[in-house]
Amino acid sequence: MDPTSRSRAQDLPQRGPPDDFAEDVLIEMANLDEQDTNIPGTLFVSTALGAHGPRVKWYPGKAGRTLPCLIVSVGPDPKLRDDFLPPAVSRIAAPRVMAWVRLNHGALLDFWNNGASWNRREVSAFLDALQPLPK
């Protein structure tokens, strides 16, 4: 790498996960832990946020607005959309998160599209109906 390329690369900002809460929007969200999903870490699920399509975020520990995470699309064939984690962590977590999304994609899509208007009982029923991965 020539010295000017190295200098330009050092000047680029570090890439971090998007802050979905940068805009003032009405949402419902939940952080699901291993007891809910049988996946170590935290899965963040929400109603529609931002201009992107339906997705969930997985954090190896607690969830946080700017913490490193995996982002997986919601649908019958979920895809890894973005990855802000070390490759060793992603290789283990991504297949499990995609399997969980595949198992629950219908409910997740309903929540994404309609959940912002649900009352507390409807949100609770949604969360209670989500299925964990088999152990």
C-alpha positions, 0 to 999 in steps of 0.5 A: 500500500502506498503512503497516500493510500494508507493516509486516506484509509486512516482518515476514514471513519470507523464503520459502526452499526446504524442508530435506529433511534436517530429519528423520532418514530413511534415503535414497539421493541423488545430485547429477547435473551437466551431464555426466549430464543435458546441463542446466547446473547440478545435479539432485538426485535422491533416494529418498522424503523428507518428506510430499511426492510424488516430485520432483527439485530443480535448482540453477543451480550446486552443490546445497545444503540451503538454496540456491535451486532449482526443484522438479519433480514426477516422473512422465510429465507433470512439473510445476513444483512450486516455484520459488525462483529469479529468473524469468529463470533459471527460464524457461530451466531449467524446460522442460529439467528437466521434459523430463529428468524425462519422459525418466527418470520410470520410473527416478526413480519406482523409485528414489524408491519402492525405492532406500533398500533398494538396495545400491551396485551397484543405485544405480550401475546406476540412475545409469548408466542415466539418460539425458541430454537430447539435445544 
